Amino acid sequence: MIIISREIRIVVLSALGENLRDLRAAVLL
């Protein structure tokens, strides 16, 4: 489940891109 959620998260962040760019960096950190 965690892996799937992770993939979905990446897809969502990739789709929104600029809006969640900072959040994406926070997730990676």
C-alpha positions in Angstrom: 0.0 0.0 0.0 2.8 2.4 0.9 4.5 1.8 -2.4 1.3 2.4 -4.3 0.6 5.5 -2.4 4.1 6.7 -3.1 3.6 6.2 -6.9 0.2 8.0 -6.8 1.9 10.8 -4.8 4.6 11.2 -7.4 2.0 11.2 -10.2 -0.1 13.9 -8.5 2.9 16.0 -7.7 4.1 15.6 -11.3 0.7 16.6 -12.6 0.3 19.7 -10.4 4.0 20.4 -10.8 4.6 24.1 -10.0 1.9 24.4 -7.3 3.3 21.6 -5.1 6.9 22.1 -6.2 7.9 23.1 -2.7 5.8 20.4 -1.1 7.4 17.9 -3.5 10.9 19.0 -2.3 9.6 18.6 1.3 8.4 15.1 0.5 11.8 14.1 -1.0 13.5 15.5 2.1 
